Amino acid sequence: MSSQVEPTVSAQLDRVLAEHRAGHFGAARELLRRISASGKESDLSDEDSQRLRELRARFRPDWFAWLMLVGGLLLFVLIVASSWR
């Protein structure tokens, strides 16, 4: 039987970044969630903790996108309301 060796946090972060760059955002979020759930964040080096913060920031919702969505919906409602007879 082969023993499964847990990859290092640095290798996991590399995989998250590769999945993100490939456009597999769901897989990247899941991998990032697993890293966070492992509870090893206190054992990370300064470089790895910085990379983890940067990756988390990439997956935060963009406030400007939300603003554009709400503005577009409001504009749509105003156009429909002004042309309604």
PyMOL Python script that loads the backbone (N, CA, C, O; Angstrom):
from pymol import cmd

cmd.read_pdbstr("""\
ATOM      1  N   MET A   1       0.829  -1.180   0.000  1.00  0.00           N
ATOM      2  CA  MET A   1       0.000   0.000   0.000  1.00  0.00           C
ATOM      3  C   MET A   1       0.871   1.240   0.000  1.00  0.00           C
ATOM      4  O   MET A   1       1.935   1.276   0.619  1.00  0.00           O
ATOM      5  N   SER A   2       0.415   2.222  -0.683  1.00  0.00           N
ATOM      6  CA  SER A   2       1.180   3.466  -0.716  1.00  0.00           C
ATOM      7  C   SER A   2       0.644   4.416   0.336  1.00  0.00           C
ATOM      8  O   SER A   2      -0.567   4.546   0.517  1.00  0.00           O
ATOM      9  N   SER A   3       1.538   5.063   1.012  1.00  0.00           N
ATOM     10  CA  SER A   3       1.112   6.038   2.016  1.00  0.00           C
ATOM     11  C   SER A   3       0.966   7.398   1.342  1.00  0.00           C
ATOM     12  O   SER A   3       1.792   7.799   0.522  1.00  0.00           O
ATOM     13  N   GLN A   4      -0.075   8.077   1.700  1.00  0.00           N
ATOM     14  CA  GLN A   4      -0.298   9.394   1.124  1.00  0.00           C
ATOM     15  C   GLN A   4       0.379  10.437   2.002  1.00  0.00           C
ATOM     16  O   GLN A   4       0.058  10.595   3.179  1.00  0.00           O
ATOM     17  N   VAL A   5       1.307  11.128   1.403  1.00  0.00           N
ATOM     18  CA  VAL A   5       2.019  12.181   2.110  1.00  0.00           C
ATOM     19  C   VAL A   5       1.291  13.483   1.854  1.00  0.00           C
ATOM     20  O   VAL A   5       1.016  13.843   0.710  1.00  0.00           O
ATOM     21  N   GLU A   6       0.981  14.188   2.934  1.00  0.00           N
ATOM     22  CA  GLU A   6       0.279  15.455   2.794  1.00  0.00           C
ATOM     23  C   GLU A   6       1.221  16.489   2.200  1.00  0.00           C
ATOM     24  O   GLU A   6       2.329  16.684   2.700  1.00  0.00           O
ATOM     25  N   PRO A   7       0.783  17.156   1.127  1.00  0.00           N
ATOM     26  CA  PRO A   7       1.666  18.155   0.512  1.00  0.00           C
ATOM     27  C   PRO A   7       1.877  19.346   1.454  1.00  0.00           C
ATOM     28  O   PRO A   7       1.052  19.635   2.321  1.00  0.00           O
ATOM     29  N   THR A   8       2.982  20.009   1.257  1.00  0.00           N
ATOM     30  CA  THR A   8       3.266  21.170   2.083  1.00  0.00           C
ATOM     31  C   THR A   8       2.284  22.288   1.749  1.00  0.00           C
ATOM     32  O   THR A   8       1.643  22.279   0.698  1.00  0.00           O
ATOM     33  N   VAL A   9       2.180  23.237   2.651  1.00  0.00           N
ATOM     34  CA  VAL A   9       1.270  24.365   2.446  1.00  0.00           C
ATOM     35  C   VAL A   9       1.693  25.158   1.224  1.00  0.00           C
ATOM     36  O   VAL A   9       0.846  25.652   0.481  1.00  0.00           O
ATOM     37  N   SER A  10       2.984  25.283   1.012  1.00  0.00           N
ATOM     38  CA  SER A  10       3.477  26.017  -0.149  1.00  0.00           C
ATOM     39  C   SER A  10       3.040  25.335  -1.440  1.00  0.00           C
ATOM     40  O   SER A  10       2.645  26.009  -2.392  1.00  0.00           O
ATOM     41  N   ALA A  11       3.106  24.003  -1.483  1.00  0.00           N
ATOM     42  CA  ALA A  11       2.661  23.261  -2.670  1.00  0.00           C
ATOM     43  C   ALA A  11       1.156  23.396  -2.861  1.00  0.00           C
ATOM     44  O   ALA A  11       0.677  23.494  -3.991  1.00  0.00           O
ATOM     45  N   GLN A  12       0.408  23.403  -1.757  1.00  0.00           N
ATOM     46  CA  GLN A  12      -1.041  23.583  -1.845  1.00  0.00           C
ATOM     47  C   GLN A  12      -1.386  24.970  -2.366  1.00  0.00           C
ATOM     48  O   GLN A  12      -2.310  25.123  -3.165  1.00  0.00           O
ATOM     49  N   LEU A  13      -0.654  25.971  -1.921  1.00  0.00           N
ATOM     50  CA  LEU A  13      -0.885  27.339  -2.398  1.00  0.00           C
ATOM     51  C   LEU A  13      -0.547  27.458  -3.884  1.00  0.00           C
ATOM     52  O   LEU A  13      -1.225  28.167  -4.627  1.00  0.00           O
ATOM     53  N   ASP A  14       0.499  26.764  -4.307  1.00  0.00           N
ATOM     54  CA  ASP A  14       0.830  26.742  -5.736  1.00  0.00           C
ATOM     55  C   ASP A  14      -0.298  26.125  -6.548  1.00  0.00           C
ATOM     56  O   ASP A  14      -0.625  26.602  -7.634  1.00  0.00           O
ATOM     57  N   ARG A  15      -0.888  25.065  -6.017  1.00  0.00           N
ATOM     58  CA  ARG A  15      -1.990  24.406  -6.719  1.00  0.00           C
ATOM     59  C   ARG A  15      -3.220  25.306  -6.775  1.00  0.00           C
ATOM     60  O   ARG A  15      -3.908  25.351  -7.794  1.00  0.00           O
ATOM     61  N   VAL A  16      -3.504  26.030  -5.679  1.00  0.00           N
ATOM     62  CA  VAL A  16      -4.625  26.973  -5.673  1.00  0.00           C
ATOM     63  C   VAL A  16      -4.418  28.032  -6.750  1.00  0.00           C
ATOM     64  O   VAL A  16      -5.339  28.350  -7.502  1.00  0.00           O
ATOM     65  N   LEU A  17      -3.223  28.568  -6.820  1.00  0.00           N
ATOM     66  CA  LEU A  17      -2.918  29.594  -7.818  1.00  0.00           C
ATOM     67  C   LEU A  17      -3.032  29.039  -9.237  1.00  0.00           C
ATOM     68  O   LEU A  17      -3.529  29.727 -10.129  1.00  0.00           O
ATOM     69  N   ALA A  18      -2.581  27.812  -9.453  1.00  0.00           N
ATOM     70  CA  ALA A  18      -2.679  27.192 -10.773  1.00  0.00           C
ATOM     71  C   ALA A  18      -4.145  26.979 -11.166  1.00  0.00           C
ATOM     72  O   ALA A  18      -4.521  27.222 -12.313  1.00  0.00           O
ATOM     73  N   GLU A  19      -4.963  26.528 -10.227  1.00  0.00           N
ATOM     74  CA  GLU A  19      -6.391  26.337 -10.505  1.00  0.00           C
ATOM     75  C   GLU A  19      -7.063  27.677 -10.805  1.00  0.00           C
ATOM     76  O   GLU A  19      -7.910  27.766 -11.694  1.00  0.00           O
ATOM     77  N   HIS A  20      -6.689  28.701 -10.073  1.00  0.00           N
ATOM     78  CA  HIS A  20      -7.256  30.040 -10.290  1.00  0.00           C
ATOM     79  C   HIS A  20      -6.893  30.559 -11.670  1.00  0.00           C
ATOM     80  O   HIS A  20      -7.746  31.084 -12.385  1.00  0.00           O
ATOM     81  N   ARG A  21      -5.636  30.414 -12.041  1.00  0.00           N
ATOM     82  CA  ARG A  21      -5.183  30.891 -13.352  1.00  0.00           C
ATOM     83  C   ARG A  21      -5.803  30.098 -14.500  1.00  0.00           C
ATOM     84  O   ARG A  21      -5.976  30.622 -15.601  1.00  0.00           O
ATOM     85  N   ALA A  22      -6.140  28.822 -14.237  1.00  0.00           N
ATOM     86  CA  ALA A  22      -6.757  27.983 -15.263  1.00  0.00           C
ATOM     87  C   ALA A  22      -8.250  28.261 -15.388  1.00  0.00           C
ATOM     88  O   ALA A  22      -8.901  27.760 -16.304  1.00  0.00           O
ATOM     89  N   GLY A  23      -8.791  29.055 -14.475  1.00  0.00           N
ATOM     90  CA  GLY A  23     -10.209  29.392 -14.535  1.00  0.00           C
ATOM     91  C   GLY A  23     -11.103  28.444 -13.759  1.00  0.00           C
ATOM     92  O   GLY A  23     -12.326  28.513 -13.883  1.00  0.00           O
ATOM     93  N   HIS A  24     -10.527  27.571 -12.971  1.00  0.00           N
ATOM     94  CA  HIS A  24     -11.294  26.640 -12.151  1.00  0.00           C
ATOM     95  C   HIS A  24     -11.491  27.257 -10.766  1.00  0.00           C
ATOM     96  O   HIS A  24     -10.871  26.831  -9.791  1.00  0.00           O
ATOM     97  N   PHE A  25     -12.355  28.259 -10.695  1.00  0.00           N
ATOM     98  CA  PHE A  25     -12.501  29.043  -9.480  1.00  0.00           C
ATOM     99  C   PHE A  25     -13.118  28.244  -8.336  1.00  0.00           C
ATOM    100  O   PHE A  25     -12.746  28.426  -7.177  1.00  0.00           O
ATOM    101  N   GLY A  26     -14.053  27.366  -8.656  1.00  0.00           N
ATOM    102  CA  GLY A  26     -14.663  26.524  -7.621  1.00  0.00           C
ATOM    103  C   GLY A  26     -13.647  25.606  -6.979  1.00  0.00           C
ATOM    104  O   GLY A  26     -13.616  25.463  -5.756  1.00  0.00           O
ATOM    105  N   ALA A  27     -12.821  24.989  -7.790  1.00  0.00           N
ATOM    106  CA  ALA A  27     -11.784  24.097  -7.264  1.00  0.00           C
ATOM    107  C   ALA A  27     -10.766  24.884  -6.445  1.00  0.00           C
ATOM    108  O   ALA A  27     -10.301  24.411  -5.408  1.00  0.00           O
ATOM    109  N   ALA A  28     -10.424  26.071  -6.903  1.00  0.00           N
ATOM    110  CA  ALA A  28      -9.458  26.895  -6.167  1.00  0.00           C
ATOM    111  C   ALA A  28     -10.029  27.316  -4.818  1.00  0.00           C
ATOM    112  O   ALA A  28      -9.321  27.306  -3.811  1.00  0.00           O
ATOM    113  N   ARG A  29     -11.308  27.685  -4.798  1.00  0.00           N
ATOM    114  CA  ARG A  29     -11.940  28.058  -3.520  1.00  0.00           C
ATOM    115  C   ARG A  29     -11.976  26.881  -2.562  1.00  0.00           C
ATOM    116  O   ARG A  29     -11.731  27.042  -1.366  1.00  0.00           O
ATOM    117  N   GLU A  30     -12.280  25.699  -3.080  1.00  0.00           N
ATOM    118  CA  GLU A  30     -12.333  24.500  -2.237  1.00  0.00           C
ATOM    119  C   GLU A  30     -10.954  24.179  -1.666  1.00  0.00           C
ATOM    120  O   GLU A  30     -10.834  23.862  -0.483  1.00  0.00           O
ATOM    121  N   LEU A  31      -9.925  24.259  -2.487  1.00  0.00           N
ATOM    122  CA  LEU A  31      -8.565  24.019  -1.999  1.00  0.00           C
ATOM    123  C   LEU A  31      -8.171  25.045  -0.943  1.00  0.00           C
ATOM    124  O   LEU A  31      -7.554  24.702   0.065  1.00  0.00           O
ATOM    125  N   LEU A  32      -8.527  26.299  -1.177  1.00  0.00           N
ATOM    126  CA  LEU A  32      -8.215  27.347  -0.207  1.00  0.00           C
ATOM    127  C   LEU A  32      -8.979  27.116   1.099  1.00  0.00           C
ATOM    128  O   LEU A  32      -8.453  27.368   2.183  1.00  0.00           O
ATOM    129  N   ARG A  33     -10.210  26.641   0.989  1.00  0.00           N
ATOM    130  CA  ARG A  33     -11.013  26.335   2.180  1.00  0.00           C
ATOM    131  C   ARG A  33     -10.369  25.200   2.972  1.00  0.00           C
ATOM    132  O   ARG A  33     -10.352  25.232   4.203  1.00  0.00           O
ATOM    133  N   ARG A  34      -9.840  24.199   2.269  1.00  0.00           N
ATOM    134  CA  ARG A  34      -9.167  23.082   2.955  1.00  0.00           C
ATOM    135  C   ARG A  34      -7.915  23.544   3.685  1.00  0.00           C
ATOM    136  O   ARG A  34      -7.635  23.089   4.795  1.00  0.00           O
ATOM    137  N   ILE A  35      -7.168  24.437   3.071  1.00  0.00           N
ATOM    138  CA  ILE A  35      -5.956  24.961   3.725  1.00  0.00           C
ATOM    139  C   ILE A  35      -6.342  25.714   4.989  1.00  0.00           C
ATOM    140  O   ILE A  35      -5.699  25.567   6.028  1.00  0.00           O
ATOM    141  N   SER A  36      -7.393  26.518   4.897  1.00  0.00           N
ATOM    142  CA  SER A  36      -7.829  27.293   6.058  1.00  0.00           C
ATOM    143  C   SER A  36      -8.381  26.383   7.147  1.00  0.00           C
ATOM    144  O   SER A  36      -8.190  26.652   8.333  1.00  0.00           O
ATOM    145  N   ALA A  37      -9.069  25.300   6.753  1.00  0.00           N
ATOM    146  CA  ALA A  37      -9.675  24.393   7.731  1.00  0.00           C
ATOM    147  C   ALA A  37      -8.650  23.495   8.410  1.00  0.00           C
ATOM    148  O   ALA A  37      -8.929  22.932   9.469  1.00  0.00           O
ATOM    149  N   SER A  38      -7.474  23.355   7.819  1.00  0.00           N
ATOM    150  CA  SER A  38      -6.471  22.459   8.398  1.00  0.00           C
ATOM    151  C   SER A  38      -5.922  22.997   9.712  1.00  0.00           C
ATOM    152  O   SER A  38      -5.382  22.234  10.514  1.00  0.00           O
ATOM    153  N   GLY A  39      -6.052  24.302   9.944  1.00  0.00           N
ATOM    154  CA  GLY A  39      -5.618  24.872  11.214  1.00  0.00           C
ATOM    155  C   GLY A  39      -4.128  25.055  11.340  1.00  0.00           C
ATOM    156  O   GLY A  39      -3.624  25.240  12.448  1.00  0.00           O
ATOM    157  N   LYS A  40      -3.408  25.009  10.242  1.00  0.00           N
ATOM    158  CA  LYS A  40      -1.955  25.127  10.284  1.00  0.00           C
ATOM    159  C   LYS A  40      -1.484  26.551  10.007  1.00  0.00           C
ATOM    160  O   LYS A  40      -0.301  26.772   9.748  1.00  0.00           O
ATOM    161  N   GLU A  41      -2.379  27.497  10.057  1.00  0.00           N
ATOM    162  CA  GLU A  41      -2.008  28.869   9.688  1.00  0.00           C
ATOM    163  C   GLU A  41      -0.991  29.469  10.646  1.00  0.00           C
ATOM    164  O   GLU A  41      -0.207  30.331  10.249  1.00  0.00           O
ATOM    165  N   SER A  42      -0.991  29.036  11.882  1.00  0.00           N
ATOM    166  CA  SER A  42      -0.017  29.575  12.830  1.00  0.00           C
ATOM    167  C   SER A  42       1.391  29.043  12.553  1.00  0.00           C
ATOM    168  O   SER A  42       2.378  29.649  12.968  1.00  0.00           O
ATOM    169  N   ASP A  43       1.480  27.919  11.855  1.00  0.00           N
ATOM    170  CA  ASP A  43       2.780  27.311  11.554  1.00  0.00           C
ATOM    171  C   ASP A  43       3.367  27.784  10.234  1.00  0.00           C
ATOM    172  O   ASP A  43       4.446  27.337   9.844  1.00  0.00           O
ATOM    173  N   LEU A  44       2.677  28.677   9.541  1.00  0.00           N
ATOM    174  CA  LEU A  44       3.126  29.115   8.221  1.00  0.00           C
ATOM    175  C   LEU A  44       4.295  30.080   8.329  1.00  0.00           C
ATOM    176  O   LEU A  44       4.439  30.823   9.299  1.00  0.00           O
ATOM    177  N   SER A  45       5.120  30.039   7.296  1.00  0.00           N
ATOM    178  CA  SER A  45       6.189  31.027   7.212  1.00  0.00           C
ATOM    179  C   SER A  45       5.577  32.366   6.813  1.00  0.00           C
ATOM    180  O   SER A  45       4.417  32.430   6.408  1.00  0.00           O
ATOM    181  N   ASP A  46       6.353  33.419   6.929  1.00  0.00           N
ATOM    182  CA  ASP A  46       5.854  34.749   6.576  1.00  0.00           C
ATOM    183  C   ASP A  46       5.459  34.816   5.101  1.00  0.00           C
ATOM    184  O   ASP A  46       4.456  35.438   4.750  1.00  0.00           O
ATOM    185  N   GLU A  47       6.249  34.173   4.243  1.00  0.00           N
ATOM    186  CA  GLU A  47       5.970  34.189   2.814  1.00  0.00           C
ATOM    187  C   GLU A  47       4.665  33.446   2.500  1.00  0.00           C
ATOM    188  O   GLU A  47       3.847  33.919   1.710  1.00  0.00           O
ATOM    189  N   ASP A  48       4.481  32.275   3.131  1.00  0.00           N
ATOM    190  CA  ASP A  48       3.263  31.507   2.880  1.00  0.00           C
ATOM    191  C   ASP A  48       2.023  32.203   3.433  1.00  0.00           C
ATOM    192  O   ASP A  48       0.961  32.165   2.812  1.00  0.00           O
ATOM    193  N   SER A  49       2.151  32.834   4.589  1.00  0.00           N
ATOM    194  CA  SER A  49       0.994  33.539   5.137  1.00  0.00           C
ATOM    195  C   SER A  49       0.636  34.751   4.276  1.00  0.00           C
ATOM    196  O   SER A  49      -0.541  35.089   4.142  1.00  0.00           O
ATOM    197  N   GLN A  50       1.640  35.406   3.693  1.00  0.00           N
ATOM    198  CA  GLN A  50       1.382  36.515   2.777  1.00  0.00           C
ATOM    199  C   GLN A  50       0.681  36.008   1.516  1.00  0.00           C
ATOM    200  O   GLN A  50      -0.275  36.626   1.048  1.00  0.00           O
ATOM    201  N   ARG A  51       1.148  34.892   0.969  1.00  0.00           N
ATOM    202  CA  ARG A  51       0.511  34.309  -0.219  1.00  0.00           C
ATOM    203  C   ARG A  51      -0.928  33.895   0.081  1.00  0.00           C
ATOM    204  O   ARG A  51      -1.808  34.066  -0.763  1.00  0.00           O
ATOM    205  N   LEU A  52      -1.178  33.350   1.277  1.00  0.00           N
ATOM    206  CA  LEU A  52      -2.522  32.943   1.669  1.00  0.00           C
ATOM    207  C   LEU A  52      -3.449  34.157   1.748  1.00  0.00           C
ATOM    208  O   LEU A  52      -4.593  34.094   1.298  1.00  0.00           O
ATOM    209  N   ARG A  53      -2.958  35.262   2.318  1.00  0.00           N
ATOM    210  CA  ARG A  53      -3.764  36.495   2.388  1.00  0.00           C
ATOM    211  C   ARG A  53      -4.072  37.030   0.992  1.00  0.00           C
ATOM    212  O   ARG A  53      -5.189  37.476   0.729  1.00  0.00           O
ATOM    213  N   GLU A  54      -3.084  36.986   0.095  1.00  0.00           N
ATOM    214  CA  GLU A  54      -3.302  37.465  -1.272  1.00  0.00           C
ATOM    215  C   GLU A  54      -4.322  36.610  -2.016  1.00  0.00           C
ATOM    216  O   GLU A  54      -5.154  37.134  -2.756  1.00  0.00           O
ATOM    217  N   LEU A  55      -4.260  35.295  -1.820  1.00  0.00           N
ATOM    218  CA  LEU A  55      -5.226  34.418  -2.482  1.00  0.00           C
ATOM    219  C   LEU A  55      -6.630  34.622  -1.925  1.00  0.00           C
ATOM    220  O   LEU A  55      -7.605  34.600  -2.677  1.00  0.00           O
ATOM    221  N   ARG A  56      -6.738  34.819  -0.625  1.00  0.00           N
ATOM    222  CA  ARG A  56      -8.057  35.100  -0.039  1.00  0.00           C
ATOM    223  C   ARG A  56      -8.624  36.407  -0.585  1.00  0.00           C
ATOM    224  O   ARG A  56      -9.827  36.514  -0.822  1.00  0.00           O
ATOM    225  N   ALA A  57      -7.769  37.388  -0.780  1.00  0.00           N
ATOM    226  CA  ALA A  57      -8.227  38.674  -1.311  1.00  0.00           C
ATOM    227  C   ALA A  57      -8.732  38.529  -2.744  1.00  0.00           C
ATOM    228  O   ALA A  57      -9.640  39.253  -3.151  1.00  0.00           O
ATOM    229  N   ARG A  58      -8.159  37.608  -3.510  1.00  0.00           N
ATOM    230  CA  ARG A  58      -8.626  37.397  -4.884  1.00  0.00           C
ATOM    231  C   ARG A  58     -10.047  36.863  -4.932  1.00  0.00           C
ATOM    232  O   ARG A  58     -10.767  37.111  -5.900  1.00  0.00           O
ATOM    233  N   PHE A  59     -10.459  36.137  -3.909  1.00  0.00           N
ATOM    234  CA  PHE A  59     -11.777  35.526  -3.910  1.00  0.00           C
ATOM    235  C   PHE A  59     -12.826  36.343  -3.161  1.00  0.00           C
ATOM    236  O   PHE A  59     -13.982  35.929  -3.073  1.00  0.00           O
ATOM    237  N   ARG A  60     -12.444  37.476  -2.633  1.00  0.00           N
ATOM    238  CA  ARG A  60     -13.442  38.354  -2.009  1.00  0.00           C
ATOM    239  C   ARG A  60     -14.324  38.968  -3.071  1.00  0.00           C
ATOM    240  O   ARG A  60     -13.847  39.306  -4.154  1.00  0.00           O
ATOM    241  N   PRO A  61     -15.612  39.118  -2.775  1.00  0.00           N
ATOM    242  CA  PRO A  61     -16.494  39.752  -3.761  1.00  0.00           C
ATOM    243  C   PRO A  61     -16.056  41.186  -4.054  1.00  0.00           C
ATOM    244  O   PRO A  61     -15.672  41.928  -3.150  1.00  0.00           O
ATOM    245  N   ASP A  62     -16.118  41.553  -5.304  1.00  0.00           N
ATOM    246  CA  ASP A  62     -15.718  42.884  -5.740  1.00  0.00           C
ATOM    247  C   ASP A  62     -16.881  43.847  -5.510  1.00  0.00           C
ATOM    248  O   ASP A  62     -17.974  43.618  -6.029  1.00  0.00           O
ATOM    249  N   TRP A  63     -16.674  44.902  -4.756  1.00  0.00           N
ATOM    250  CA  TRP A  63     -17.758  45.828  -4.436  1.00  0.00           C
ATOM    251  C   TRP A  63     -18.218  46.578  -5.676  1.00  0.00           C
ATOM    252  O   TRP A  63     -19.395  46.922  -5.783  1.00  0.00           O
ATOM    253  N   PHE A  64     -17.317  46.837  -6.610  1.00  0.00           N
ATOM    254  CA  PHE A  64     -17.698  47.556  -7.821  1.00  0.00           C
ATOM    255  C   PHE A  64     -18.627  46.717  -8.695  1.00  0.00           C
ATOM    256  O   PHE A  64     -19.538  47.248  -9.329  1.00  0.00           O
ATOM    257  N   ALA A  65     -18.393  45.408  -8.725  1.00  0.00           N
ATOM    258  CA  ALA A  65     -19.282  44.521  -9.489  1.00  0.00           C
ATOM    259  C   ALA A  65     -20.685  44.538  -8.890  1.00  0.00           C
ATOM    260  O   ALA A  65     -21.675  44.565  -9.621  1.00  0.00           O
ATOM    261  N   TRP A  66     -20.768  44.523  -7.573  1.00  0.00           N
ATOM    262  CA  TRP A  66     -22.083  44.602  -6.922  1.00  0.00           C
ATOM    263  C   TRP A  66     -22.750  45.935  -7.222  1.00  0.00           C
ATOM    264  O   TRP A  66     -23.957  45.984  -7.461  1.00  0.00           O
ATOM    265  N   LEU A  67     -21.986  47.002  -7.211  1.00  0.00           N
ATOM    266  CA  LEU A  67     -22.519  48.319  -7.515  1.00  0.00           C
ATOM    267  C   LEU A  67     -23.048  48.376  -8.949  1.00  0.00           C
ATOM    268  O   LEU A  67     -24.119  48.934  -9.187  1.00  0.00           O
ATOM    269  N   MET A  68     -22.323  47.816  -9.891  1.00  0.00           N
ATOM    270  CA  MET A  68     -22.764  47.777 -11.290  1.00  0.00           C
ATOM    271  C   MET A  68     -24.030  46.926 -11.447  1.00  0.00           C
ATOM    272  O   MET A  68     -24.921  47.279 -12.220  1.00  0.00           O
ATOM    273  N   LEU A  69     -24.111  45.830 -10.731  1.00  0.00           N
ATOM    274  CA  LEU A  69     -25.292  44.974 -10.793  1.00  0.00           C
ATOM    275  C   LEU A  69     -26.522  45.703 -10.264  1.00  0.00           C
ATOM    276  O   LEU A  69     -27.573  45.695 -10.905  1.00  0.00           O
ATOM    277  N   VAL A  70     -26.399  46.323  -9.117  1.00  0.00           N
ATOM    278  CA  VAL A  70     -27.525  47.059  -8.532  1.00  0.00           C
ATOM    279  C   VAL A  70     -27.892  48.247  -9.410  1.00  0.00           C
ATOM    280  O   VAL A  70     -29.077  48.513  -9.615  1.00  0.00           O
ATOM    281  N   GLY A  71     -26.903  48.965  -9.932  1.00  0.00           N
ATOM    282  CA  GLY A  71     -27.173  50.099 -10.818  1.00  0.00           C
ATOM    283  C   GLY A  71     -27.878  49.665 -12.091  1.00  0.00           C
ATOM    284  O   GLY A  71     -28.796  50.342 -12.554  1.00  0.00           O
ATOM    285  N   GLY A  72     -27.455  48.540 -12.662  1.00  0.00           N
ATOM    286  CA  GLY A  72     -28.099  48.026 -13.873  1.00  0.00           C
ATOM    287  C   GLY A  72     -29.539  47.610 -13.620  1.00  0.00           C
ATOM    288  O   GLY A  72     -30.426  47.878 -14.430  1.00  0.00           O
ATOM    289  N   LEU A  73     -29.761  46.954 -12.492  1.00  0.00           N
ATOM    290  CA  LEU A  73     -31.133  46.564 -12.152  1.00  0.00           C
ATOM    291  C   LEU A  73     -32.015  47.785 -11.896  1.00  0.00           C
ATOM    292  O   LEU A  73     -33.178  47.803 -12.299  1.00  0.00           O
ATOM    293  N   LEU A  74     -31.482  48.781 -11.245  1.00  0.00           N
ATOM    294  CA  LEU A  74     -32.230  50.008 -10.995  1.00  0.00           C
ATOM    295  C   LEU A  74     -32.551  50.713 -12.311  1.00  0.00           C
ATOM    296  O   LEU A  74     -33.671  51.188 -12.497  1.00  0.00           O
ATOM    297  N   LEU A  75     -31.601  50.785 -13.210  1.00  0.00           N
ATOM    298  CA  LEU A  75     -31.832  51.385 -14.520  1.00  0.00           C
ATOM    299  C   LEU A  75     -32.901  50.618 -15.295  1.00  0.00           C
ATOM    300  O   LEU A  75     -33.757  51.225 -15.939  1.00  0.00           O
ATOM    301  N   PHE A  76     -32.854  49.299 -15.236  1.00  0.00           N
ATOM    302  CA  PHE A  76     -33.857  48.474 -15.896  1.00  0.00           C
ATOM    303  C   PHE A  76     -35.255  48.753 -15.335  1.00  0.00           C
ATOM    304  O   PHE A  76     -36.214  48.910 -16.091  1.00  0.00           O
ATOM    305  N   VAL A  77     -35.359  48.813 -14.024  1.00  0.00           N
ATOM    306  CA  VAL A  77     -36.649  49.103 -13.393  1.00  0.00           C
ATOM    307  C   VAL A  77     -37.139  50.501 -13.789  1.00  0.00           C
ATOM    308  O   VAL A  77     -38.331  50.671 -14.049  1.00  0.00           O
ATOM    309  N   LEU A  78     -36.266  51.494 -13.843  1.00  0.00           N
ATOM    310  CA  LEU A  78     -36.660  52.842 -14.227  1.00  0.00           C
ATOM    311  C   LEU A  78     -37.136  52.883 -15.675  1.00  0.00           C
ATOM    312  O   LEU A  78     -38.112  53.568 -15.980  1.00  0.00           O
ATOM    313  N   ILE A  79     -36.476  52.176 -16.557  1.00  0.00           N
ATOM    314  CA  ILE A  79     -36.885  52.155 -17.977  1.00  0.00           C
ATOM    315  C   ILE A  79     -38.242  51.467 -18.115  1.00  0.00           C
ATOM    316  O   ILE A  79     -39.117  51.964 -18.823  1.00  0.00           O
ATOM    317  N   VAL A  80     -38.421  50.340 -17.450  1.00  0.00           N
ATOM    318  CA  VAL A  80     -39.696  49.640 -17.527  1.00  0.00           C
ATOM    319  C   VAL A  80     -40.812  50.500 -16.913  1.00  0.00           C
ATOM    320  O   VAL A  80     -41.904  50.587 -17.474  1.00  0.00           O
ATOM    321  N   ALA A  81     -40.544  51.124 -15.778  1.00  0.00           N
ATOM    322  CA  ALA A  81     -41.568  51.945 -15.111  1.00  0.00           C
ATOM    323  C   ALA A  81     -41.916  53.171 -15.954  1.00  0.00           C
ATOM    324  O   ALA A  81     -43.078  53.576 -15.977  1.00  0.00           O
ATOM    325  N   SER A  82     -40.963  53.763 -16.635  1.00  0.00           N
ATOM    326  CA  SER A  82     -41.262  54.974 -17.421  1.00  0.00           C
ATOM    327  C   SER A  82     -42.009  54.648 -18.716  1.00  0.00           C
ATOM    328  O   SER A  82     -42.708  55.508 -19.251  1.00  0.00           O
ATOM    329  N   SER A  83     -41.876  53.430 -19.226  1.00  0.00           N
ATOM    330  CA  SER A  83     -42.550  53.082 -20.470  1.00  0.00           C
ATOM    331  C   SER A  83     -43.829  52.264 -20.226  1.00  0.00           C
ATOM    332  O   SER A  83     -44.516  51.892 -21.177  1.00  0.00           O
ATOM    333  N   TRP A  84     -44.136  51.994 -18.994  1.00  0.00           N
ATOM    334  CA  TRP A  84     -45.332  51.207 -18.664  1.00  0.00           C
ATOM    335  C   TRP A  84     -46.583  52.031 -18.898  1.00  0.00           C
ATOM    336  O   TRP A  84     -46.634  53.198 -18.509  1.00  0.00           O
ATOM    337  N   ARG A  85     -47.593  51.444 -19.527  1.00  0.00           N
ATOM    338  CA  ARG A  85     -48.842  52.169 -19.766  1.00  0.00           C
ATOM    339  C   ARG A  85     -49.977  51.594 -19.030  1.00  0.00           C
ATOM    340  O   ARG A  85     -51.096  52.097 -19.130  1.00  0.00           O
TER     341      ARG A  85
END
""", "prot")
cmd.dss("prot")
cmd.show_as("cartoon", "prot")
cmd.util.cbc("prot")
cmd.orient("prot")
